[in-house]
Amino acid sequence: MIEYENYGKLESLAELENAIEMGLDIEFLLYDMRYNISWRDNKPFICECPEGVAKFFDTSELLLQRYEVGDNPLKSLWGDMKILSM
């Protein structure tokens, strides 16, 4: 695992939703696992970094509702995300 000293924190779920909708590449740590949220072929996806399999969703809302970490949807975990780049 790579240790990071500097990271950002989200102020709200809406901030995460807006960043995804704007098409920003978001790299973050969540419970010591590194993830990336990005877009390809007009669909948002999330994958574990550095070489995880991308999981695509039809909308950013579905990504946040249906992608789970430890049986919890990503939308309920936004406060625990450590943003590395956005």
Z-matrix of the N, CA and C atoms (Angstrom, degrees):
N
C 1 1.453
C 2 1.524 1 109.91
N 3 1.298 2 115.87 1 140.28
C 4 1.459 3 121.37 2 176.11
C 5 1.519 4 107.76 3 -90.96
N 6 1.312 5 115.64 4 131.10
C 7 1.458 6 119.05 5 177.72
C 8 1.520 7 109.74 6 -92.46
N 9 1.303 8 116.72 7 136.54
C 10 1.454 9 123.04 8 -179.79
C 11 1.521 10 108.88 9 -117.03
N 12 1.325 11 115.44 10 136.38
C 13 1.460 12 119.46 11 178.54
C 14 1.521 13 111.99 12 -93.41
N 15 1.315 14 116.18 13 -32.92
C 16 1.464 15 120.03 14 -175.61
C 17 1.516 16 110.27 15 -115.53
N 18 1.291 17 115.80 16 129.13
C 19 1.453 18 121.22 17 175.72
C 20 1.519 19 108.62 18 -152.95
N 21 1.322 20 115.89 19 161.33
C 22 1.448 21 121.59 20 177.98
C 23 1.519 22 110.61 21 -103.46
N 24 1.307 23 115.63 22 162.82
C 25 1.461 24 122.30 23 176.36
C 26 1.520 25 108.42 24 -123.13
N 27 1.306 26 115.88 25 144.03
C 28 1.461 27 121.38 26 176.70
C 29 1.523 28 110.19 27 -76.89
N 30 1.317 29 115.77 28 149.20
C 31 1.456 30 120.42 29 177.20
C 32 1.525 31 112.30 30 -90.72
N 33 1.348 32 116.14 31 -21.34
C 34 1.460 33 118.93 32 -178.11
C 35 1.528 34 109.69 33 -165.16
N 36 1.316 35 115.17 34 164.52
C 37 1.455 36 120.39 35 173.39
C 38 1.523 37 109.92 36 -63.58
N 39 1.318 38 117.23 37 -36.84
C 40 1.471 39 121.43 38 179.07
C 41 1.529 40 111.18 39 -59.80
N 42 1.331 41 117.41 40 -36.30
C 43 1.463 42 120.19 41 178.14
C 44 1.529 43 110.32 42 -63.11
N 45 1.330 44 117.06 43 -41.32
C 46 1.462 45 121.05 44 177.26
C 47 1.524 46 110.65 45 -65.88
N 48 1.322 47 117.07 46 -46.35
C 49 1.462 48 121.52 47 178.87
C 50 1.526 49 111.11 48 -57.34
N 51 1.332 50 116.79 49 -45.05
C 52 1.464 51 121.16 50 -179.21
C 53 1.520 52 111.53 51 -65.39
N 54 1.320 53 117.28 52 -40.76
C 55 1.465 54 121.07 53 179.54
C 56 1.528 55 110.76 54 -63.02
N 57 1.337 56 116.60 55 -41.26
C 58 1.461 57 120.15 56 178.04
C 59 1.529 58 109.92 57 -65.45
N 60 1.324 59 116.78 58 -46.05
C 61 1.465 60 121.17 59 -179.05
C 62 1.529 61 112.36 60 -62.45
N 63 1.326 62 117.28 61 -32.11
C 64 1.466 63 120.96 62 178.04
C 65 1.522 64 111.41 63 -74.53
N 66 1.324 65 116.92 64 -9.90
C 67 1.454 66 120.54 65 178.86
C 68 1.514 67 114.25 66 85.43
N 69 1.330 68 116.71 67 17.03
C 70 1.457 69 119.38 68 178.49
C 71 1.525 70 110.31 69 -68.54
N 72 1.316 71 116.05 70 143.02
C 73 1.459 72 120.62 71 170.33
C 74 1.521 73 106.53 72 -80.85
N 75 1.312 74 116.34 73 123.73
C 76 1.458 75 121.40 74 -175.91
C 77 1.523 76 108.23 75 -117.49
N 78 1.315 77 115.90 76 119.65
C 79 1.459 78 120.98 77 175.66
C 80 1.527 79 106.89 78 -112.66
N 81 1.336 80 115.24 79 130.64
C 82 1.464 81 118.29 80 -176.18
C 83 1.521 82 111.16 81 -149.52
N 84 1.314 83 114.81 82 161.42
C 85 1.453 84 123.20 83 171.74
C 86 1.513 85 108.55 84 -103.79
N 87 1.316 86 115.48 85 139.07
C 88 1.452 87 121.30 86 174.85
C 89 1.516 88 106.87 87 -142.95
N 90 1.322 89 115.37 88 111.56
C 91 1.468 90 121.67 89 -178.69
C 92 1.527 91 111.41 90 53.15
N 93 1.325 92 115.38 91 51.04
C 94 1.471 93 123.99 92 175.30
C 95 1.524 94 114.49 93 67.42
N 96 1.322 95 118.26 94 12.49
C 97 1.466 96 121.90 95 174.59
C 98 1.530 97 107.14 96 -114.50
N 99 1.327 98 116.10 97 137.38
C 100 1.456 99 121.05 98 179.82
C 101 1.527 100 109.00 99 -94.67
N 102 1.331 101 116.65 100 135.37
C 103 1.463 102 123.56 101 -178.01
C 104 1.524 103 110.11 102 -129.08
N 105 1.325 104 114.95 103 160.82
C 106 1.449 105 122.50 104 173.06
C 107 1.528 106 108.29 105 -133.75
N 108 1.321 107 115.50 106 134.12
C 109 1.471 108 121.78 107 171.10
C 110 1.520 109 105.73 108 -115.22
N 111 1.311 110 116.12 109 129.24
C 112 1.458 111 121.54 110 -179.49
C 113 1.527 112 108.90 111 -153.13
N 114 1.333 113 116.55 112 -168.73
C 115 1.466 114 122.78 113 179.79
C 116 1.523 115 109.89 114 -129.17
N 117 1.321 116 115.43 115 145.22
C 118 1.466 117 122.63 116 171.34
C 119 1.518 118 107.20 117 -151.41
N 120 1.308 119 116.37 118 137.30
C 121 1.462 120 121.78 119 -179.98
C 122 1.529 121 112.01 120 53.75
N 123 1.318 122 115.64 121 40.84
C 124 1.471 123 123.23 122 177.76
C 125 1.519 124 114.02 123 62.63
N 126 1.331 125 117.12 124 24.94
C 127 1.464 126 120.96 125 176.57
C 128 1.527 127 109.47 126 -134.00
N 129 1.333 128 116.24 127 139.14
C 130 1.463 129 118.35 128 176.33
C 131 1.531 130 110.44 129 -76.20
N 132 1.334 131 114.47 130 149.34
C 133 1.454 132 119.65 131 175.50
C 134 1.518 133 110.06 132 -141.12
N 135 1.315 134 114.96 133 162.56
C 136 1.449 135 121.95 134 174.94
C 137 1.519 136 107.23 135 -132.90
N 138 1.328 137 115.85 136 144.72
C 139 1.458 138 119.85 137 175.70
C 140 1.517 139 109.28 138 -149.91
N 141 1.323 140 114.94 139 155.42
C 142 1.447 141 120.33 140 172.19
C 143 1.516 142 107.27 141 -77.26
N 144 1.312 143 116.64 142 145.01
C 145 1.462 144 121.28 143 -179.74
C 146 1.520 145 109.33 144 -103.04
N 147 1.317 146 117.95 145 148.63
C 148 1.449 147 123.98 146 9.44
C 149 1.522 148 114.51 147 -93.31
N 150 1.316 149 119.61 148 -18.41
C 151 1.461 150 118.34 149 -172.21
C 152 1.518 151 113.34 150 -131.15
N 153 1.306 152 116.59 151 38.57
C 154 1.452 153 119.71 152 178.64
C 155 1.514 154 112.09 153 -76.17
N 156 1.309 155 115.65 154 162.60
C 157 1.464 156 121.90 155 178.54
C 158 1.532 157 108.62 156 -79.41
N 159 1.321 158 115.75 157 130.40
C 160 1.457 159 120.62 158 179.77
C 161 1.522 160 110.39 159 -71.33
N 162 1.338 161 115.89 160 134.52
C 163 1.458 162 122.14 161 174.73
C 164 1.522 163 107.02 162 -111.36
N 165 1.337 164 115.26 163 115.46
C 166 1.463 165 121.61 164 -175.31
C 167 1.523 166 111.29 165 -93.27
N 168 1.331 167 114.87 166 150.64
C 169 1.461 168 122.52 167 177.65
C 170 1.524 169 108.26 168 -135.32
N 171 1.316 170 116.32 169 155.70
C 172 1.463 171 120.04 170 -179.23
C 173 1.524 172 112.73 171 -71.08
N 174 1.330 173 116.99 172 -30.94
C 175 1.465 174 121.38 173 179.98
C 176 1.520 175 109.66 174 -141.04
N 177 1.320 176 115.48 175 162.64
C 178 1.467 177 119.54 176 176.71
C 179 1.531 178 110.75 177 -66.14
N 180 1.318 179 116.16 178 -33.66
C 181 1.467 180 120.16 179 178.35
C 182 1.534 181 110.50 180 -61.95
N 183 1.323 182 116.82 181 -43.50
C 184 1.470 183 120.25 182 178.20
C 185 1.518 184 111.53 183 -65.64
N 186 1.335 185 117.37 184 -37.67
C 187 1.459 186 120.41 185 176.51
C 188 1.524 187 109.77 186 -57.23
N 189 1.330 188 116.48 187 -48.58
C 190 1.455 189 120.82 188 -177.56
C 191 1.525 190 112.77 189 -68.58
N 192 1.331 191 117.60 190 -29.80
C 193 1.468 192 121.48 191 -179.35
C 194 1.525 193 112.68 192 -82.75
N 195 1.337 194 116.85 193 -37.29
C 196 1.463 195 119.69 194 -168.72
C 197 1.527 196 115.26 195 -102.85
N 198 1.344 197 117.91 196 -21.10
C 199 1.466 198 118.22 197 177.41
C 200 1.527 199 107.76 198 -79.88
N 201 1.304 200 115.79 199 126.14
C 202 1.466 201 120.21 200 -175.47
C 203 1.518 202 111.64 201 -118.93
N 204 1.306 203 114.47 202 144.28
C 205 1.459 204 123.15 203 171.62
C 206 1.522 205 105.56 204 -124.21
N 207 1.330 206 116.41 205 117.38
C 208 1.463 207 119.81 206 -178.65
C 209 1.512 208 113.40 207 60.01
N 210 1.320 209 117.72 208 41.21
C 211 1.469 210 124.33 209 179.63
C 212 1.530 211 114.07 210 66.76
N 213 1.318 212 117.42 211 16.78
C 214 1.468 213 121.68 212 177.00
C 215 1.522 214 109.37 213 -120.21
N 216 1.333 215 117.64 214 133.22
C 217 1.455 216 119.61 215 178.34
C 218 1.531 217 110.40 216 -65.52
N 219 1.323 218 115.36 217 146.74
C 220 1.454 219 120.73 218 -178.32
C 221 1.531 220 111.47 219 -55.55
N 222 1.322 221 117.10 220 -33.39
C 223 1.475 222 119.46 221 -178.08
C 224 1.521 223 112.55 222 -63.28
N 225 1.322 224 118.01 223 -21.78
C 226 1.465 225 119.79 224 178.47
C 227 1.530 226 111.92 225 -93.03
N 228 1.323 227 117.67 226 -3.33
C 229 1.463 228 122.09 227 -176.25
C 230 1.524 229 113.51 228 -110.03
N 231 1.323 230 117.89 229 2.90
C 232 1.467 231 121.08 230 -174.10
C 233 1.528 232 111.94 231 -54.55
N 234 1.301 233 118.65 232 -34.99
C 235 1.461 234 121.50 233 -178.02
C 236 1.518 235 113.61 234 -68.11
N 237 1.333 236 117.35 235 -19.97
C 238 1.459 237 121.47 236 179.41
C 239 1.520 238 112.79 237 -92.88
N 240 1.331 239 117.71 238 -5.65
C 241 1.458 240 121.43 239 -177.91
C 242 1.524 241 109.75 240 -72.36
N 243 1.319 242 115.52 241 136.99
C 244 1.464 243 122.85 242 172.87
C 245 1.533 244 106.42 243 -107.64
N 246 1.322 245 117.12 244 107.01
C 247 1.452 246 121.74 245 -173.38
C 248 1.534 247 109.65 246 -79.76
N 249 1.325 248 115.27 247 120.86
C 250 1.461 249 121.31 248 179.16
C 251 1.526 250 111.36 249 -91.16
N 252 1.323 251 115.93 250 -37.76
C 253 1.462 252 120.72 251 175.75
C 254 1.520 253 109.25 252 -158.40
N 255 1.357 254 113.02 253 150.04
C 256 1.459 255 117.69 254 -178.55
C 257 1.527 256 106.84 255 -158.85
